[in-house]
Amino acid sequence: MIEIELSNQQDTHRVDEPRIVAAVERILQDEGIRKGNVSIAIVDDPTIHELNRRYLQHDYPTDVLSFPLERRRGYLEGEVILSADTAGANCSRFGWTLDDELLLYAVHGTLHLVGYDDSTPEVRQQMRAREMHYLAGFGLEARYEEDGGQASDVDCPAAGGENVR
């Protein structure tokens, strides 16, 4: 059994929590995870800034952090932390709602948990294809800005250091 727990620890933005949980659940099932526990936290920028500084030594807020705690065949334990403030600040630039932007962060972070990487152009292409697949299931089409081969603007040092956009 897969257990997904969501904790909305900020009160500035309204969030479609069931949509985020549904996306994470779909990814886990599609990627062969049958047992495990995934914790999702929605936080503000000061909180994610502190976590980014503490765990990755990056002194700035970010959009999403992923922490795979244990992963083996069919089993996963991990944490995904999303910044509602960053989503709120960036969503209009891409013509999305805050909930759409948070959904992108949740998809991206969960893909890291199940083992996808985006540290090179080759693997980034695979990861983006999976992002587009899962976002399409919610009626969304992902758009990316490129900056020297890396996605730009919203920094996501989840599982090693890259950007969602």
C-alpha contacts under 8 A as a table, 3 or more apart, distances in Angstrom:
res1	aa1	res2	aa2	distance
1	M	34	R	5.93
1	M	35	K	4.61
1	M	36	G	6.62
2	I	25	E	7.93
2	I	33	I	7.63
2	I	34	R	6.11
2	I	35	K	4.72
2	I	36	G	4.89
2	I	37	N	5.84
2	I	38	V	7.82
3	E	35	K	7.73
3	E	36	G	6.16
3	E	37	N	4.67
3	E	38	V	6.34
4	I	21	V	6.96
4	I	24	V	7.99
4	I	25	E	7.40
4	I	37	N	5.84
4	I	38	V	4.89
4	I	39	S	5.88
4	I	40	I	7.46
5	E	21	V	7.97
5	E	37	N	7.78
5	E	38	V	6.38
5	E	39	S	4.86
5	E	40	I	6.05
6	L	17	E	7.41
6	L	21	V	7.21
6	L	39	S	5.99
6	L	40	I	4.61
6	L	41	A	5.80
6	L	42	I	7.74
7	S	39	S	7.82
7	S	40	I	6.22
7	S	41	A	4.82
7	S	42	I	6.31
8	N	11	D	7.81
8	N	41	A	5.81
8	N	42	I	4.68
8	N	43	V	6.61
9	Q	41	A	6.77
9	Q	42	I	5.68
9	Q	43	V	5.14
9	Q	44	D	7.66
10	Q	13	H	7.26
10	Q	42	I	6.61
10	Q	43	V	5.12
10	Q	44	D	5.77
10	Q	84	A	7.68
11	D	14	R	7.30
12	T	85	D	7.95
13	H	84	A	6.67
13	H	85	D	7.69
13	H	88	G	7.79
15	V	98	L	7.84
15	V	99	D	6.17
16	D	19	R	5.61
16	D	20	I	6.83
16	D	99	D	6.26
17	E	20	I	5.29
17	E	21	V	6.36
18	P	21	V	5.10
18	P	22	A	6.03
19	R	22	A	5.06
19	R	23	A	6.26
19	R	103	L	7.62
20	I	23	A	5.20
20	I	24	V	6.31
20	I	102	L	7.74
20	I	103	L	5.84
20	I	106	A	6.59
21	V	24	V	5.18
21	V	25	E	6.03
22	A	25	E	5.08
22	A	26	R	6.09
23	A	26	R	5.14
23	A	27	I	6.28
23	A	103	L	7.50
23	A	106	A	7.58
23	A	107	V	6.75
23	A	134	Y	7.32
24	V	27	I	5.23
24	V	28	L	6.21
24	V	106	A	6.92
24	V	107	V	6.61
24	V	110	T	6.37
25	E	28	L	5.22
25	E	29	Q	6.17
26	R	29	Q	5.24
26	R	30	D	6.01
27	I	30	D	5.15
27	I	31	E	5.91
27	I	107	V	7.65
27	I	110	T	7.27
27	I	111	L	7.38
27	I	134	Y	7.38
28	L	31	E	5.21
28	L	32	G	6.37
28	L	33	I	5.07
28	L	34	R	7.60
28	L	110	T	7.88
28	L	114	V	7.34
29	Q	32	G	5.38
29	Q	33	I	5.45
29	Q	34	R	6.61
30	D	33	I	7.51
31	E	114	V	7.07
32	G	74	G	5.58
33	I	36	G	7.41
33	I	73	R	7.54
33	I	74	G	4.26
33	I	75	Y	5.42
33	I	76	L	6.63
34	R	74	G	5.20
34	R	75	Y	6.14
35	K	74	G	6.32
35	K	75	Y	4.83
35	K	76	L	6.63
36	G	75	Y	5.25
36	G	76	L	4.70
36	G	77	E	5.33
37	N	76	L	6.42
37	N	77	E	4.81
37	N	78	G	6.66
38	V	76	L	7.44
38	V	77	E	5.56
38	V	78	G	4.97
38	V	79	E	5.62
38	V	80	V	7.56
39	S	78	G	6.39
39	S	79	E	4.70
39	S	80	V	6.28
40	I	79	E	5.85
40	I	80	V	4.82
40	I	81	I	5.74
40	I	82	L	7.59
41	A	79	E	7.79
41	A	80	V	6.39
41	A	81	I	4.72
41	A	82	L	6.17
42	I	81	I	5.91
42	I	82	L	4.81
42	I	83	S	5.86
42	I	84	A	6.32
43	V	47	T	6.20
43	V	48	I	6.60
43	V	81	I	7.09
43	V	82	L	6.11
43	V	83	S	5.07
43	V	84	A	6.08
43	V	85	D	7.79
44	D	47	T	5.52
44	D	48	I	6.43
44	D	83	S	5.31
44	D	84	A	5.76
44	D	85	D	5.36
44	D	86	T	7.85
45	D	48	I	5.20
45	D	49	H	5.82
45	D	61	P	5.58
45	D	62	T	7.40
45	D	83	S	5.93
45	D	84	A	7.51
45	D	85	D	5.63
45	D	86	T	6.63
46	P	49	H	5.03
46	P	50	E	6.26
46	P	61	P	6.85
47	T	50	E	5.25
47	T	51	L	6.37
48	I	51	L	4.98
48	I	52	N	5.94
48	I	61	P	5.65
48	I	62	T	6.51
48	I	63	D	7.88
48	I	81	I	7.55
48	I	82	L	7.73
48	I	83	S	6.49
49	H	52	N	5.10
49	H	53	R	6.15
49	H	59	D	6.72
49	H	60	Y	5.18
49	H	61	P	3.83
49	H	62	T	6.57
50	E	53	R	5.08
50	E	54	R	5.98
50	E	59	D	7.77
50	E	60	Y	7.98
50	E	61	P	7.60
51	L	54	R	5.03
51	L	55	Y	5.89
51	L	56	L	7.75
52	N	55	Y	5.59
52	N	56	L	5.29
52	N	57	Q	6.36
52	N	58	H	5.50
52	N	59	D	6.76
52	N	60	Y	6.95
52	N	61	P	6.79
52	N	62	T	7.27
52	N	65	L	7.64
52	N	157	P	7.91
53	R	56	L	5.67
53	R	57	Q	4.36
53	R	58	H	4.66
53	R	59	D	4.92
53	R	60	Y	7.04
54	R	57	Q	5.81
54	R	58	H	7.88
56	L	157	P	7.58
62	T	65	L	7.66
62	T	83	S	7.09
62	T	86	T	7.06
62	T	154	V	6.67
62	T	155	D	5.30
62	T	156	C	5.74
62	T	157	P	7.54
63	D	82	L	5.93
63	D	83	S	5.16
63	D	84	A	7.99
63	D	86	T	5.70
63	D	87	A	6.96
63	D	105	Y	6.80
63	D	154	V	6.19
63	D	155	D	6.25
63	D	156	C	5.70
63	D	164	V	7.91
64	V	80	V	7.01
64	V	81	I	5.48
64	V	82	L	4.61
64	V	83	S	6.31
64	V	105	Y	5.81
64	V	106	A	7.53
64	V	109	G	6.38
64	V	156	C	5.46
64	V	157	P	7.47
64	V	158	A	6.43
65	L	80	V	5.73
65	L	81	I	5.10
65	L	82	L	6.75
65	L	109	G	6.51
65	L	156	C	6.47
65	L	157	P	6.36
65	L	158	A	4.30
65	L	159	A	7.28
66	S	78	G	7.40
66	S	79	E	5.75
66	S	80	V	4.57
66	S	81	I	6.47
66	S	109	G	5.27
66	S	110	T	7.24
66	S	112	H	6.67
66	S	113	L	6.50
66	S	158	A	4.64
66	S	159	A	5.70
67	F	78	G	5.49
67	F	79	E	5.05
67	F	80	V	6.43
67	F	113	L	6.88
67	F	158	A	7.11
67	F	159	A	6.33
68	P	71	R	6.89
68	P	76	L	7.60
68	P	77	E	6.29
68	P	78	G	4.28
68	P	79	E	6.42
68	P	112	H	7.84
68	P	113	L	5.16
68	P	159	A	7.61
69	L	76	L	7.69
69	L	77	E	5.36
69	L	78	G	4.87
69	L	79	E	7.53
70	E	75	Y	7.81
70	E	76	L	5.65
70	E	77	E	5.01
70	E	78	G	6.74
71	R	75	Y	5.78
71	R	76	L	4.54
71	R	77	E	6.41
71	R	114	V	7.60
72	R	75	Y	5.24
72	R	76	L	6.53
76	L	113	L	7.78
76	L	114	V	7.45
78	G	113	L	6.53
79	E	113	L	7.95
80	V	106	A	7.13
80	V	109	G	5.90
80	V	110	T	6.83
81	I	109	G	7.96
82	L	102	L	6.95
82	L	105	Y	6.51
82	L	106	A	6.92
83	S	86	T	5.37
83	S	87	A	6.32
83	S	102	L	7.73
84	A	87	A	4.97
84	A	88	G	6.00
84	A	98	L	7.61
84	A	102	L	6.86
85	D	88	G	5.04
85	D	89	A	6.17
86	T	89	A	5.05
86	T	90	N	6.13
86	T	154	V	7.97
87	A	90	N	5.25
87	A	91	C	5.65
87	A	98	L	5.60
87	A	99	D	7.96
87	A	101	E	5.45
87	A	102	L	5.85
88	G	91	C	5.68
88	G	92	S	7.75
88	G	97	T	8.00
88	G	98	L	5.23
88	G	101	E	7.88
89	A	92	S	7.37
90	N	93	R	5.61
90	N	94	F	7.15
90	N	101	E	7.67
90	N	154	V	7.95
91	C	94	F	5.52
91	C	95	G	6.37
91	C	96	W	5.07
91	C	97	T	5.68
91	C	98	L	5.50
91	C	100	D	7.57
91	C	101	E	5.58
92	S	95	G	4.85
92	S	96	W	5.68
92	S	97	T	6.75
92	S	98	L	7.95
93	R	96	W	7.67
94	F	143	R	7.56
96	W	99	D	7.88
96	W	100	D	5.69
96	W	101	E	6.45
97	T	100	D	5.10
97	T	101	E	6.41
98	L	101	E	5.14
98	L	102	L	6.15
99	D	102	L	5.06
99	D	103	L	6.01
100	D	103	L	4.99
100	D	104	L	6.37
100	D	140	L	7.80
101	E	104	L	5.12
101	E	105	Y	6.44
102	L	105	Y	4.98
102	L	106	A	6.13
103	L	106	A	5.01
103	L	107	V	6.09
103	L	135	L	7.78
104	L	107	V	5.13
104	L	108	H	6.03
104	L	131	E	7.51
104	L	135	L	7.15
105	Y	108	H	5.09
105	Y	109	G	5.98
105	Y	164	V	7.22
106	A	109	G	5.19
106	A	110	T	5.97
107	V	110	T	5.21
107	V	111	L	6.08
107	V	131	E	6.35
107	V	134	Y	7.25
107	V	135	L	7.75
108	H	111	L	5.22
108	H	112	H	6.51
108	H	131	E	6.56
108	H	164	V	6.97
109	G	112	H	5.18
109	G	113	L	6.47
109	G	158	A	6.75
110	T	113	L	4.87
110	T	114	V	6.43
111	L	114	V	5.25
111	L	115	G	6.41
111	L	116	Y	5.41
111	L	117	D	7.95
111	L	127	M	7.42
111	L	130	R	7.97
111	L	131	E	7.91
112	H	115	G	5.13
112	H	116	Y	4.84
112	H	117	D	6.11
112	H	158	A	7.27
112	H	159	A	6.56
113	L	116	Y	7.34
113	L	159	A	7.98
116	Y	123	V	7.67
116	Y	127	M	6.03
117	D	123	V	6.01
117	D	124	R	6.49
117	D	127	M	6.58
118	D	121	P	7.07
118	D	122	E	7.94
118	D	123	V	5.27
118	D	124	R	3.85
118	D	125	Q	7.58
118	D	127	M	6.36
118	D	162	E	6.81
119	S	123	V	6.86
119	S	124	R	6.45
119	S	161	G	7.47
119	S	162	E	6.51
120	T	123	V	5.58
120	T	124	R	5.83
121	P	124	R	4.97
121	P	125	Q	6.14
121	P	149	G	6.64
121	P	150	Q	7.90
122	E	125	Q	5.43
122	E	126	Q	6.88
123	V	126	Q	5.08
123	V	127	M	6.26
124	R	127	M	5.04
124	R	128	R	6.03
125	Q	128	R	5.17
125	Q	129	A	6.17
126	Q	129	A	5.16
126	Q	130	R	6.46
127	M	130	R	5.13
127	M	131	E	6.21
128	R	131	E	4.82
128	R	132	M	6.04
129	A	132	M	5.14
129	A	133	H	6.15
130	R	133	H	4.94
130	R	134	Y	6.26
131	E	134	Y	5.32
131	E	135	L	6.02
131	E	142	A	7.59
132	M	135	L	5.13
132	M	136	A	5.89
132	M	140	L	7.99
132	M	141	E	6.47
132	M	142	A	5.69
133	H	136	A	5.28
133	H	137	G	6.69
134	Y	137	G	5.24
134	Y	138	F	7.21
135	L	138	F	5.31
135	L	139	G	6.61
135	L	140	L	5.16
135	L	141	E	6.47
135	L	142	A	6.98
136	A	139	G	4.80
136	A	140	L	4.84
136	A	141	E	5.89
137	G	140	L	7.29
144	Y	151	A	6.78
144	Y	165	R	5.62
145	E	151	A	5.93
145	E	152	S	6.05
145	E	165	R	6.06
146	E	149	G	6.04
146	E	150	Q	5.99
146	E	151	A	5.00
146	E	152	S	6.01
146	E	165	R	7.57
147	D	150	Q	5.32
147	D	151	A	5.87
147	D	152	S	5.52
150	Q	162	E	7.40
150	Q	163	N	6.93
150	Q	165	R	7.88
151	A	154	V	7.98
151	A	162	E	7.67
151	A	163	N	5.37
151	A	164	V	6.13
151	A	165	R	4.21
152	S	155	D	7.25
152	S	163	N	6.31
152	S	164	V	7.48
152	S	165	R	4.79
153	D	163	N	7.42
153	D	165	R	6.01
154	V	163	N	5.82
154	V	164	V	6.05
154	V	165	R	5.57
155	D	162	E	6.40
155	D	163	N	4.32
155	D	164	V	6.44
155	D	165	R	7.44
156	C	161	G	6.31
156	C	162	E	5.18
156	C	163	N	4.32
156	C	164	V	5.75
157	P	160	G	5.57
157	P	161	G	3.53
157	P	162	E	5.01
157	P	163	N	6.66
158	A	161	G	5.78
158	A	162	E	6.96
